[in-house]
Amino acid sequence: MQLKSVLFFLLTASVVNGAAFGQTPIVIKFSHVVANDTPKGKAAERFKVLAEKATKGRIKVEVYPNSILYKDKEELEALQLGAVQMLAPSLAKFGPLGVKEFEVFDLPYIFPSKEVLYAVTEGQIGKDLMKKLESKGITGLGFWDNGFKVMSSNKLMHLPADMKGQKLRIQSSKVLDAQMRALGASPQVLAFSEVYQALQMGVVDGTENPPSNLYTQKMYEVQKHVTLTNHGYLGYAVIVNKKFWDGLPADIRDQLDEAMKSATKYANAIAQQENDTALEAVKKSGKTTVYVLTDKEKAEWRKALLPVQKEMEGRIGKDLIANVNKEAQKLGYK
């Protein structure tokens, strides 16, 4: 009897351990470079909650903000190698990866409104762009909004001529490089996590960001002036390692897709509100002046920067640029 009891115990333990092993959640490491209280940071946390709930705990999402795991220059390689499973890099990151078409999002004044932007990201153009990532071992899940960019500097910036000779931080992007040169500025490529110190030390004079990044990264503390140029767009593509994604059970992929759709709606809904709130906080700080361009000044900025679209046709694709502009025309923009 004693031997039978021991065998029964071992068999039971084996079954229990096997069940426990079968229920071990699949971990998704989700790395990003901004703070938790930004639109992207909040959307990543929202996706975590939705994904874990939808899969009933079969998926565990570990979110790593603020470049804890990887800087923005490193994270795409980490994803391709499988060191992390999910990222939400800015759209400018895909040009250096070899998918130059994504640089259409960097073009100055290509999106006259959020309405036009969403017509692109949620329409056929967005789907076609995501498909181009597959050859790089990447699956695209959604576009997350972060808003239009403003210029910040320690010098007044009312007209494009005010940018001449300034050293401006940019992401690694041929389009952004051309944009700054069109303004007479000197573009400086720096990792996002290094920008505050570079501004503080005077390595660069200024940068471009949506207000939410300007505020949450405390850049406004080391920048005397902000000008509401709204000249360019900053958004993200939520991506996963293709091999990892394809290896998931089909039902889990479906559940994660639904969670991502909900998180994307949330991200896009809060982006403008977060930027408006951040801009008010910058104003209230008293450390940075915020300048609103006159209509005449806006026209000068557009005149200086619109030629970049033509200049980049050979790199991004003339037809793609034309198709984005057609979306704007459909919605009544010239």
C-alpha positions as CSV (number, residue, x, y, z in Angstrom):
1,M,0.0,0.0,0.0
2,Q,2.8,2.3,0.9
3,L,4.5,1.8,-2.5
4,K,1.1,2.5,-4.3
5,S,0.7,5.7,-2.3
6,V,4.2,6.9,-3.3
7,L,3.5,6.1,-6.9
8,F,0.1,7.8,-6.8
9,F,1.7,10.9,-5.2
10,L,4.4,11.0,-7.9
11,L,1.9,10.6,-10.7
12,T,-0.3,13.3,-9.2
13,A,2.6,15.6,-8.8
14,S,3.7,15.0,-12.4
15,V,0.2,15.8,-13.7
16,V,-0.1,18.9,-11.6
17,N,3.4,20.1,-12.7
18,G,2.5,19.3,-16.3
19,A,-0.7,21.4,-16.0
20,A,1.2,24.2,-14.4
21,F,3.8,24.1,-17.2
22,G,1.1,24.1,-19.8
23,Q,-0.3,27.3,-18.2
24,T,3.0,29.1,-18.1
25,P,2.3,32.4,-19.8
26,I,4.1,33.4,-23.0
27,V,6.1,36.5,-22.2
28,I,6.1,39.5,-24.6
29,K,8.8,42.0,-23.8
30,F,7.6,45.4,-25.0
31,S,10.4,47.9,-25.0
32,H,10.1,51.6,-25.8
33,V,12.1,54.8,-25.2
34,V,9.7,57.3,-23.8
35,A,8.2,57.9,-20.4
36,N,5.1,56.0,-19.0
37,D,3.1,59.2,-18.9
38,T,3.3,59.9,-22.6
39,P,0.7,58.8,-25.2
40,K,2.9,55.9,-26.2
41,G,3.7,55.0,-22.6
42,K,0.0,55.0,-21.6
43,A,-1.0,53.0,-24.7
44,A,1.6,50.4,-24.0
45,E,0.3,49.9,-20.5
46,R,-3.3,49.8,-21.9
47,F,-2.2,47.1,-24.4
48,K,-0.6,45.1,-21.5
49,V,-3.9,45.1,-19.5
50,L,-6.1,44.3,-22.6
51,A,-3.8,41.5,-23.9
52,E,-3.5,39.7,-20.6
53,K,-7.2,39.9,-20.0
54,A,-8.1,38.8,-23.5
55,T,-5.8,35.8,-23.4
56,K,-6.9,34.9,-19.8
57,G,-3.3,35.1,-18.6
58,R,-1.8,33.0,-21.4
59,I,0.1,36.1,-22.4
60,K,2.2,38.2,-20.0
61,V,3.3,41.6,-21.4
62,E,6.3,43.1,-19.7
63,V,6.6,46.8,-20.6
64,Y,10.1,48.4,-20.4
65,P,9.9,52.3,-20.9
66,N,12.5,55.0,-21.0
67,S,15.2,53.0,-22.9
68,I,15.6,50.7,-19.9
69,L,16.4,47.8,-22.2
70,Y,17.5,49.4,-25.4
71,K,18.1,52.9,-26.8
72,D,16.2,53.8,-30.0
73,K,19.3,53.1,-32.1
74,E,19.5,49.5,-30.7
75,E,15.9,48.4,-30.3
76,L,15.1,47.3,-33.9
77,E,18.2,45.1,-34.0
78,A,17.1,43.6,-30.7
79,L,13.7,42.9,-32.0
80,Q,15.0,41.2,-35.2
81,L,17.3,39.0,-33.0
82,G,14.4,38.1,-30.8
83,A,15.8,39.7,-27.6
84,V,12.5,41.6,-27.3
85,Q,9.2,40.7,-29.0
86,M,7.5,44.1,-29.3
87,L,8.4,47.7,-30.0
88,A,6.7,50.9,-30.9
89,P,9.5,52.8,-32.7
90,S,8.9,56.2,-34.3
91,L,8.2,55.9,-38.0
92,A,11.5,57.6,-38.8
93,K,13.3,54.5,-37.7
94,F,12.3,52.4,-40.7
95,G,14.2,54.4,-43.3
96,P,17.6,53.4,-41.9
97,L,16.4,49.8,-41.7
98,G,15.9,49.9,-45.5
99,V,12.2,50.6,-45.7
100,K,12.5,54.1,-47.1
101,E,8.8,54.4,-47.9
102,F,8.1,55.0,-44.2
103,E,10.0,58.3,-44.4
104,V,6.9,59.7,-46.1
105,F,5.7,60.4,-42.5
106,D,8.7,62.6,-41.9
107,L,8.0,65.0,-44.8
108,P,7.2,68.5,-43.6
109,Y,3.6,69.6,-44.0
110,I,2.5,66.3,-45.6
111,F,-0.4,66.0,-43.2
112,P,-2.5,69.1,-43.0
113,S,-4.7,67.5,-40.3
114,K,-5.2,64.4,-38.2
115,E,-8.1,63.5,-40.5
116,V,-5.7,63.1,-43.4
117,L,-3.2,61.3,-41.3
118,Y,-5.8,58.6,-40.2
119,A,-7.0,58.3,-43.8
120,V,-3.4,57.2,-44.6
121,T,-2.6,55.0,-41.6
122,E,-6.0,53.3,-41.4
123,G,-6.3,52.9,-45.2
124,Q,-4.6,51.0,-48.0
125,I,-1.5,53.1,-47.9
126,G,-0.9,52.1,-44.2
127,K,-1.5,48.4,-44.9
128,D,0.9,48.4,-47.9
129,L,3.6,50.1,-45.7
130,M,3.2,47.5,-43.0
131,K,3.6,44.7,-45.5
132,K,7.0,46.0,-46.5
133,L,8.3,45.3,-43.0
134,E,7.8,41.5,-43.4
135,S,11.0,41.1,-45.4
136,K,12.9,42.5,-42.4
137,G,11.5,39.8,-40.1
138,I,8.9,42.2,-38.7
139,T,5.1,42.2,-38.5
140,G,3.3,45.5,-38.1
141,L,0.3,45.6,-35.8
142,G,-0.8,49.2,-35.7
143,F,0.0,52.9,-36.0
144,W,0.0,55.0,-32.8
145,D,-0.3,58.7,-32.9
146,N,1.8,61.2,-31.0
147,G,1.0,64.5,-32.7
148,F,2.6,67.3,-34.6
149,K,6.0,68.6,-33.8
150,V,7.1,72.0,-32.5
151,M,10.5,73.6,-32.6
152,S,12.4,74.3,-29.4
153,S,15.6,76.3,-29.0
154,N,17.5,78.8,-26.9
155,K,17.0,81.3,-29.7
156,L,13.8,83.0,-30.9
157,M,12.3,81.2,-34.0
158,H,9.6,83.3,-35.6
159,L,10.8,82.8,-39.2
160,P,12.7,80.1,-41.0
161,A,15.7,82.5,-41.3
162,D,15.9,82.4,-37.4
163,M,17.0,78.7,-37.7
164,K,20.1,79.5,-39.8
165,G,23.3,78.1,-38.2
166,Q,21.5,76.5,-35.3
167,K,22.4,72.9,-34.3
168,L,19.2,70.9,-34.2
169,R,18.8,67.4,-32.9
170,I,17.0,65.0,-35.2
171,Q,16.4,61.3,-35.4
172,S,18.4,59.4,-38.0
173,S,16.4,60.3,-41.1
174,K,17.4,61.6,-44.5
175,V,14.2,63.5,-44.7
176,L,14.7,65.2,-41.3
177,D,18.2,66.0,-42.3
178,A,17.0,67.6,-45.5
179,Q,14.3,69.4,-43.6
180,M,16.8,71.1,-41.2
181,R,19.2,72.0,-44.0
182,A,16.3,73.6,-45.9
183,L,15.9,75.9,-42.9
184,G,19.7,76.6,-42.9
185,A,20.2,74.6,-39.6
186,S,22.8,72.0,-38.9
187,P,21.1,68.6,-38.2
188,Q,22.6,66.5,-35.4
189,V,21.6,62.8,-35.0
190,L,21.3,61.8,-31.3
191,A,19.5,59.0,-29.5
192,F,16.3,60.2,-27.8
193,S,17.7,59.3,-24.3
194,E,20.7,61.6,-24.9
195,V,18.8,64.7,-25.9
196,Y,18.2,66.4,-22.6
197,Q,21.9,66.3,-21.6
198,A,22.9,67.4,-25.1
199,L,20.6,70.4,-24.8
200,Q,21.8,71.1,-21.2
201,M,25.5,71.0,-22.2
202,G,24.9,73.1,-25.4
203,V,26.0,70.2,-27.7
204,V,22.9,71.1,-29.7
205,D,20.9,74.3,-29.6
206,G,17.4,72.8,-30.0
207,T,15.2,70.0,-31.3
208,E,11.8,69.1,-32.6
209,N,9.2,67.2,-30.6
210,P,5.5,66.9,-29.9
211,P,4.8,68.9,-26.7
212,S,4.3,65.6,-24.7
213,N,7.9,64.6,-25.3
214,L,9.2,68.1,-24.7
215,Y,7.5,68.1,-21.3
216,T,7.9,64.5,-20.0
217,Q,11.6,64.5,-20.9
218,K,12.0,67.9,-19.2
219,M,13.6,69.4,-22.3
220,Y,11.7,72.6,-21.7
221,E,13.8,73.1,-18.6
222,V,16.9,73.6,-20.8
223,Q,15.1,75.4,-23.8
224,K,14.2,79.0,-23.6
225,H,11.8,79.1,-26.6
226,V,9.2,77.0,-28.2
227,T,7.5,77.8,-31.5
228,L,4.3,76.1,-32.5
229,T,5.3,75.3,-36.1
230,N,3.4,72.0,-36.3
231,H,5.7,71.4,-39.3
232,G,6.0,67.6,-39.0
233,Y,4.4,64.6,-37.6
234,L,5.7,62.1,-35.0
235,G,4.0,58.7,-34.8
236,Y,4.8,55.1,-34.1
237,A,4.4,51.7,-35.6
238,V,3.7,48.9,-33.1
239,I,5.7,45.9,-34.4
240,V,6.5,42.4,-33.3
241,N,9.2,39.9,-34.3
242,K,7.6,38.0,-37.2
243,K,8.9,34.6,-36.3
244,F,7.6,35.0,-32.7
245,W,4.2,36.2,-34.0
246,D,3.8,33.5,-36.5
247,G,4.7,30.9,-33.9
248,L,1.8,31.9,-31.6
249,P,-1.4,29.9,-31.5
250,A,-3.9,31.3,-34.0
251,D,-6.4,32.1,-31.3
252,I,-3.9,34.0,-29.2
253,R,-2.9,36.1,-32.3
254,D,-6.6,36.9,-32.9
255,Q,-7.0,38.0,-29.2
256,L,-3.8,40.1,-29.4
257,D,-5.0,41.7,-32.6
258,E,-8.2,42.8,-30.9
259,A,-6.3,44.1,-27.9
260,M,-4.1,46.1,-30.2
261,K,-7.1,47.6,-32.0
262,S,-8.5,48.8,-28.7
263,A,-5.1,50.1,-27.5
264,T,-4.7,51.9,-30.8
265,K,-8.0,53.6,-30.6
266,Y,-7.1,54.7,-27.0
267,A,-3.6,55.9,-28.1
268,N,-5.0,58.0,-30.9
269,A,-7.8,59.4,-28.7
270,I,-5.5,60.6,-26.0
271,A,-2.6,62.0,-28.1
272,Q,-4.0,65.4,-28.8
273,Q,-5.2,65.8,-25.2
274,E,-1.8,64.8,-23.8
275,N,0.0,67.3,-26.0
276,D,-2.4,70.1,-25.1
277,T,-2.0,69.4,-21.4
278,A,1.8,69.2,-21.8
279,L,1.9,72.5,-23.6
280,E,0.0,74.2,-20.9
281,A,2.3,72.8,-18.3
282,V,5.3,74.1,-20.2
283,K,3.7,77.6,-20.3
284,K,2.9,77.5,-16.6
285,S,6.5,76.5,-15.8
286,G,7.6,80.0,-16.8
287,K,10.9,78.5,-18.0
288,T,10.1,78.6,-21.7
289,T,8.3,81.1,-23.9
290,V,5.7,79.6,-26.3
291,Y,5.2,81.5,-29.6
292,V,2.2,81.1,-31.9
293,L,3.0,81.9,-35.5
294,T,1.0,84.4,-37.4
295,D,-0.7,83.3,-40.7
296,K,2.0,85.2,-42.6
297,E,4.8,83.5,-40.6
298,K,3.2,80.1,-41.2
299,A,3.2,80.7,-44.9
300,E,6.9,81.4,-44.7
301,W,7.6,78.1,-42.9
302,R,5.6,76.2,-45.5
303,K,7.4,78.0,-48.3
304,A,10.7,77.0,-46.9
305,L,9.9,73.4,-46.2
306,L,7.5,72.2,-48.9
307,P,10.4,71.8,-51.4
308,V,11.7,68.9,-49.3
309,Q,8.7,66.8,-50.6
310,K,10.0,67.2,-54.1
311,E,13.6,66.7,-53.1
312,M,12.7,63.3,-51.5
313,E,10.7,61.8,-54.4
314,G,13.6,59.7,-55.6
315,R,14.2,58.3,-52.1
316,I,10.6,57.7,-50.8
317,G,8.7,57.3,-54.1
318,K,7.0,59.9,-56.2
319,D,3.8,57.9,-56.4
320,L,3.6,57.4,-52.7
321,I,4.0,61.1,-51.9
322,A,1.4,61.9,-54.6
323,N,-1.0,59.3,-53.1
324,V,-0.7,60.8,-49.6
325,N,-1.3,64.3,-51.1
326,K,-4.4,62.9,-52.9
327,E,-5.8,61.8,-49.6
328,A,-5.5,65.4,-48.4
329,Q,-7.2,66.6,-51.6
330,K,-10.1,64.2,-51.1
331,L,-10.7,65.8,-47.7
332,G,-10.7,69.3,-49.1
333,Y,-7.1,70.3,-48.6
334,K,-5.0,71.9,-51.4
